[in-house]
Amino acid sequence: MERDIFKRIITSAAIIFLVGMVTFLLPKWVFCILVIFFIGFGLYEFFSIVEKKGIFVYKYFGIVAGVIIPIVTYLHLGEGYTNLEPFFIVIACFFTFILQFVRKDPTKDHLTSIAVTLLGLFYVSWFFSFFIKIRYLETGPWLLSFLIIVTKGGDIGSFFVGKKLGRNPLIMRISPRKTKEGSIGGLVFSIVFAFLCKGFLAGAAYYHALILGVLLGVVGQVGDLAESLLKRDLDVKDSSRNLPGLGGVLDVIDSLLFTTPIFYFYIVILLPNL
């Protein structure tokens, strides 16, 4: 157990260092490449575990279509091209159906195949591409820091409080190891980190830090449970074993998949001056 925690800490520190360096020190296009990397590997893991369940998907079409979404987002925000993101999402949906038309096997799982492919494009690619949108806001690097610290701080709180004090399962049929005590601890950690990082919000009132702490804390746990639900249905423990101590890329970004777009819209609508 201690060895697993040590691996988790080392891998997490390496990821934090990489993301921090790319976010603050390197050009925005490098940050976009990093986002594309996370999306590409996340989609590969998602479609791979789906295939192990026996569900037919056009895995490499899904991955290519998925990485194009952050690319067109970058071309719009970074290079000034017309916003093609909605158009491309429609085209990707269109070709998802076209590919089912040309299948030669006699199976009748077309609805499942289409639904899973589109889920990957929206759940992994589109949601995570909001990282690029946040990066292009005026104080983007600091907003991203706030988002990651508060969201992952909740993950840390859930893990350690659950290990020490967890007695009552949160939702047994989805994730037996997650406890109500851990969930409460995670929420408290998110709120505490939100107040500690309030300065990243460039003068926003303290009540915004409180609201975002609660919002990101709750939504982050929903994102974590959402991936646990998928993994439980697909009979896997981790999305992969590519990251020692953490599992796969999808295991790392699961809580961020929901918090990122919600945080973006909160900032754009309620704190437009940041």
C-alpha positions in Angstrom: 0.0 0.0 0.0 2.7 2.5 1.0 4.6 1.6 -2.2 1.5 2.4 -4.3 1.0 5.7 -2.5 4.7 6.6 -3.2 4.2 5.8 -6.9 1.1 7.9 -6.9 2.9 10.9 -5.4 5.9 10.6 -7.7 3.7 10.3 -10.9 1.4 13.1 -9.7 4.4 15.4 -9.0 5.8 14.8 -12.5 2.4 15.6 -14.1 2.0 18.7 -12.0 5.5 19.9 -13.0 4.9 19.2 -16.7 1.5 20.9 -16.8 2.8 23.9 -14.7 5.8 24.4 -16.9 3.8 24.2 -20.1 1.0 26.4 -18.8 3.2 29.3 -17.5 6.5 29.1 -19.4 5.9 27.8 -22.9 3.9 29.2 -25.8 0.2 28.5 -26.0 0.5 26.2 -28.9 2.6 23.9 -26.8 -0.1 23.9 -24.2 -2.6 22.9 -26.9 -0.4 20.0 -27.9 -0.4 18.8 -24.3 -4.2 19.0 -24.2 -4.3 17.1 -27.5 -2.0 14.5 -26.0 -4.3 14.0 -23.0 -7.4 13.8 -25.2 -5.7 11.3 -27.6 -4.5 8.9 -25.0 -7.8 9.3 -23.0 -9.8 8.3 -26.1 -7.5 5.4 -26.8 -8.0 4.1 -23.3 -11.7 4.7 -23.5 -12.3 2.9 -26.8 -9.8 0.1 -25.8 -11.7 -0.9 -22.7 -15.0 -0.6 -24.6 -13.6 -3.1 -27.2 -12.7 -5.5 -24.4 -16.4 -5.5 -23.5 -17.2 -6.8 -27.0 -18.7 -3.5 -28.2 -17.7 -2.7 -31.8 -16.3 0.8 -32.3 -14.3 2.5 -35.0 -11.5 3.2 -32.5 -9.1 5.1 -34.7 -11.8 7.2 -36.3 -13.0 8.2 -32.9 -9.4 9.1 -31.8 -8.7 11.1 -35.0 -12.1 12.9 -34.8 -11.5 13.5 -31.1 -8.1 15.2 -31.4 -9.4 17.4 -34.2 -11.8 19.1 -31.8 -9.1 20.7 -29.7 -7.1 21.5 -32.9 -10.0 23.5 -34.4 -10.6 25.2 -31.0 -6.9 26.3 -31.1 -7.1 27.5 -34.7 -10.1 29.6 -33.8 -8.7 31.1 -30.5 -5.0 31.1 -31.3 -4.8 31.7 -35.1 -8.0 33.7 -35.7 -9.7 31.2 -38.0 -13.5 31.0 -38.1 -15.0 29.0 -35.2 -15.3 25.5 -36.8 -15.8 23.6 -33.6 -19.6 23.2 -33.8 -19.4 22.5 -37.5 -16.8 19.8 -37.0 -18.8 18.1 -34.2 -21.8 17.9 -36.5 -19.5 16.4 -39.3 -18.1 13.9 -36.8 -21.6 12.8 -35.8 -22.5 12.5 -39.5 -19.6 10.2 -40.3 -20.2 8.1 -37.2 -23.5 7.1 -38.8 -21.9 6.7 -42.3 -19.4 4.2 -41.0 -22.2 2.1 -39.6 -23.8 2.1 -43.1 -20.8 0.5 -44.6 -20.2 -2.3 -42.0 -20.4 -5.7 -43.6 -20.9 -7.8 -40.4 -24.5 -8.9 -39.7 -24.5 -7.8 -36.0 -27.2 -5.5 -34.7 -25.3 -3.4 -32.2 -25.3 -0.2 -34.4 -27.1 1.9 -31.8 -24.6 0.9 -29.1 -21.6 1.5 -31.4 -22.9 4.9 -32.4 -23.7 5.9 -28.9 -20.3 4.9 -27.5 -18.4 6.7 -30.2 -20.3 9.9 -29.7 -20.0 9.6 -25.9 -16.2 9.4 -26.3 -16.2 12.5 -28.6 -18.3 14.6 -26.2 -17.3 13.2 -22.8 -13.5 13.1 -23.3 -12.6 15.3 -26.3 -15.1 18.2 -26.2 -15.2 18.5 -22.5 -11.5 18.5 -22.0 -10.9 20.9 -24.9 -12.4 23.6 -22.6 -8.9 23.7 -21.1 -7.8 25.5 -24.3 -10.7 28.0 -24.0 -9.7 28.8 -20.4 -6.0 29.2 -21.4 -7.0 31.9 -23.8 -8.8 34.0 -21.2 -6.9 37.0 -20.0 -5.7 35.4 -16.8 -5.9 31.9 -18.2 -2.8 30.3 -16.5 -4.0 31.3 -13.1 -7.6 30.3 -13.7 -6.3 26.9 -14.9 -4.2 26.6 -11.7 -7.3 27.4 -9.6 -9.4 24.8 -11.5 -6.8 22.0 -11.2 -5.8 22.6 -7.6 -9.4 22.8 -6.4 -10.6 19.8 -8.4 -7.6 17.6 -7.7 -7.4 18.8 -4.1 -10.9 17.3 -3.7 -9.6 14.0 -5.1 -6.7 14.1 -2.6 -9.1 14.8 0.2 -11.5 12.0 -0.8 -8.6 9.5 -1.1 -6.9 10.2 2.3 -10.0 10.9 4.4 -11.6 7.9 2.9 -8.6 5.7 3.8 -8.4 7.0 7.3 -12.0 7.5 8.3 -14.1 5.8 5.6 -16.7 3.4 7.0 -19.9 3.9 5.0 -19.9 3.2 1.2 -21.1 6.1 -0.9 -22.6 4.1 -3.7 -21.7 0.4 -3.3 -22.8 -0.7 -6.8 -20.6 1.8 -8.5 -17.5 2.1 -6.4 -17.3 0.0 -3.1 -14.1 1.8 -2.0 -15.6 5.3 -2.1 -17.2 6.3 1.2 -19.5 9.0 2.4 -16.7 10.2 4.8 -14.3 10.4 1.9 -16.8 12.4 -0.1 -17.3 14.9 2.7 -13.6 15.2 3.2 -13.1 15.8 -0.6 -15.6 18.6 -0.5 -14.0 20.2 2.5 -10.6 20.0 0.8 -12.0 21.6 -2.4 -13.4 24.5 -0.4 -10.2 25.0 1.6 -8.1 25.0 -1.5 -10.5 27.4 -3.2 -10.0 29.9 -0.4 -6.2 29.4 -0.4 -6.1 30.0 -4.2 -8.6 32.9 -4.1 -5.9 35.2 -5.3 -5.8 33.3 -8.6 -9.2 34.8 -9.3 -7.8 38.3 -9.7 -9.8 40.2 -7.1 -13.0 38.3 -7.3 -15.1 38.4 -4.1 -14.7 35.7 -1.5 -18.2 34.3 -2.1 -17.1 33.4 -5.6 -14.3 31.3 -4.1 -16.8 29.6 -1.8 -19.3 28.9 -4.6 -16.5 27.5 -6.8 -15.1 25.4 -4.0 -18.5 23.8 -3.5 -19.3 23.6 -7.2 -16.0 22.1 -8.3 -15.9 19.8 -5.3 -19.3 18.3 -6.0 -18.9 18.2 -9.8 -15.5 16.7 -9.6 -16.8 13.9 -7.5 -19.6 13.3 -10.0 -16.9 13.1 -12.7 -15.0 10.6 -10.7 -18.1 8.5 -10.1 -19.0 8.8 -13.8 -15.8 7.1 -14.8 -16.2 4.5 -12.0 -19.6 3.8 -13.4 -18.2 3.2 -16.9 -15.3 1.0 -15.6 -17.7 -1.0 -13.4 -19.9 -1.7 -16.4 -16.9 -2.6 -18.6 -15.4 -4.8 -15.8 -12.0 -2.9 -15.5 -10.3 -1.4 -12.5 -8.2 1.2 -14.3 -8.5 2.7 -17.8 -4.8 1.5 -18.3 -1.6 1.0 -16.4 0.4 3.7 -18.3 0.8 6.0 -15.2 2.4 4.2 -12.2 0.2 4.5 -9.1 -2.6 6.4 -11.0 -3.8 4.0 -13.6 -4.3 5.6 -17.0 -4.7 9.1 -18.4 -8.5 8.8 -18.2 -8.2 8.0 -14.5 -6.2 11.2 -14.0 -8.6 13.6 -15.9 -11.9 12.0 -15.0 -12.9 14.6 -12.3 -11.7 17.4 -14.6 -13.9 16.4 -17.5 -17.0 17.9 -15.9 -15.4 20.6 -13.8 -13.6 22.2 -16.8 -16.5 23.3 -18.9 -18.6 24.2 -15.9 -15.8 26.4 -14.5 -15.3 28.0 -18.0 -19.0 29.0 -18.2 -19.0 30.2 -14.6 -16.0 32.5 -15.3 -17.3 33.8 -18.7 -20.9 34.5 -17.4 -20.3 35.6 -13.8 -16.7 36.8 -13.8 -16.2 38.1 -17.4 -13.4 40.6 -16.4 -11.0 37.8 -15.3 
